[in-house]
Amino acid sequence: MSTIQWDISKITFYVVACWILAAFGGLMFGYDIGISGGVTAMDDFLMKFFPAVHERKLHAKENNYCKYDDQSLQLFTSSLYLAALVASFGASKSCSLLGRQPTIVMAGSFFLLGAALSCAASQKWMLILGRILFGVGVGFGNESVPLFLTEIAPVQHRGAVNILFQLFVTIGILIANMVNYGTSKLHPHGWRVSLGLAGVPALFLFLGSLVITESPTSLVERGKENKGREALKKIRGVSDVEAEFEQIKMACEQAKLVRHPFKKLMKRSSMPPLIIGIMMQVFQQFTGINAIMFYAPVLFQTVGFKNDASLLSAVITGTVNVLSTFVSIYAVDRAGRRKLLLQACVQMFICQMTIGVILMAKLKTTGSLDKGLAAVVVVLVCLFVMCFAWSWGPLGWLIPSETFPLETRTAGFAFAVSANMLFTFIIAQAFLSMLCNMRAGIFFFFSAWILAMGLFVVFLLPETKGVPIDVMVERVWKQHPVWKKFMDTSDIDCQKIKKLPCKMSKKSI
Ligand code: BGC
């Protein structure tokens, strides 16, 4: 890397401010993930919108596992992800036609509208529409923010900067858990405060997005070369940015040869990063993490905690989630992606299996776990969240963002984002019914997935640690025993541009 000039760029106050302001998009996503579980456990909320569920909860002794099973209650949580799924494709278009920064402005605006409508909701449709607006914000934010962060980060800090997004997601979840803990005591409108407070980070994101710079890549991509050069100078804090600027220009020229990125994505040679990008997100969701993130208070009530204690336990898991993400920031470029993912598979498998065995043996349809065992379940949940936070959580976003070549990056990433949303939706919509029908067996279901994802990492996931993003095809995909069969040398677009070296030696990087 020593030959690359932009290694000497400074980390300026301006660029750090841009990272943080943009990362508020992650905070919004996290807040939305964390808030609904607590709100759906609040009696005032249930009595107003879901009286039948409230009635069932009062007779909880009748069935521990089924007291919250209600499709429309689950729709309240999951509608957000369906909206985000659809919106992420619109966001991909907006990212390439209008730019990353206007797409982040739009995300902030949708969040603000969603917060206002949810807070003021007097009927169920207002509540759901509020969630949908939040969802469109998530779709726009999750597509544009990680791309923006990656593009404005100096190459040597790209991994850590990308994980900043996930760090803010976890902070958002924690803040939501703490807010719920406080507002659950505010009768009868605590839930309004919980949903309305989403407006605060949304306002930060909105105002912040008005002052951040557009990414140089996006400016050059849209023909604004001079502006792109100026933006690069500003974020790098040095005046000589020619070497990096030339690289951006070349990457953009190469990308321009591909007129239909979505079509190009369907080619055989695009399959390896596409399959990896989608599967990372599918597996991330089938760890079962969101069964815990959305429904932690509900889950803890199921094993016998009172309302208050269960919200507090959710605050504890949220704290573990934030702190463990720092491990990932530290380890991802040292230990590598594969080691983190595999270690986590072992730890998550043990935790899920043990929780399943405890619940199966001790939690019958009625009654509750004794206090000691309930505490063991909380500890196991924390151990599970801990290793998710340094592995599948951040890497689910990092790996899809670093494995696509530039010409298919925004389109490919949109598939990864929408796969995340689709499977988050499925888990959110199905979890309470699955808990009701499968009872403790649901934990064995997730364990089986964890086993499958471990095998996937062993056989199919290449290590991308330390590999510069623009030579992934040569250094990763063409070297992998399985994926190299998909790579077609005649398909390399760089051959069409004389300026671009098709084979990059390690020395030339
Ligand atoms: C996932 C979310 C999850 C969160 C937990 C994110 O990476 O995409 O679905 O709730 O991590 O921290």
Residues whose N, C-alpha, C, O or C-beta is under 5 A from the ligand:
A	BS01	BGC	I33 T170 N290 M293 G393 P394
